[in-house]
Amino acid sequence: MSSKKHVLFYWLKWIGISGVILAIGLIIYGMVTIHQIQAERDAGFAKTEETVIEKTDIVSVEHIDVFHEAISYHIVFGTTERGNDKVVFVPINDSDADMMTFNRTDMMTEQDIEKEWNETCQSCELLDIQAAMIESNPLWELTYKDEHDRHVLDYVSMQDGQRYEQLRFKRNFK
């Protein structure tokens, strides 16, 4: 009887050790993959920053966002030598598309959009506001949960705050 227990213990020990080694390997693989994805993203941002400084009058970049639609864009917020704030929409994978530059003084700010949104949707929970570009229209993308706990993507014009498009997602399973 003790020899059967010994054999069982032997196999359980090796299965456990193999499981731990496999788990450690998967964790390392996940960390390396995440690091590579982040490095590729940052490398794309560096190239975009270099291109914007070279081809526009922007001399300083505040930050860069990314927006994916039919054409994906890097959205660069920067300042000119004269201190003018600008936004540049740089197509990521479409070499035929041109960069589009807008003066931020001609646009509504994130704070303006958030203030208007708060007035119209007081019982909603704002999750994020980011710049967007759909069909050559510069937009703000507001992501929030409405009073019915639906996930909402609301696209409003950067120029006048008018709604361009709204998508509401109802959660079917909890």
PyMOL commands that set and color helices and strands:
alter all, ss='L'
color gray80, all
select helices_A, chain A and resi 2-55+104-106+110-120
alter helices_A, ss='H'
color red, helices_A
select strands_A, chain A and resi 58-67+73-80+85-91+100-103+125-134+137-145+151-157+163-169
alter strands_A, ss='S'
color yellow, strands_A
deselect
rebuild
show_as cartoon
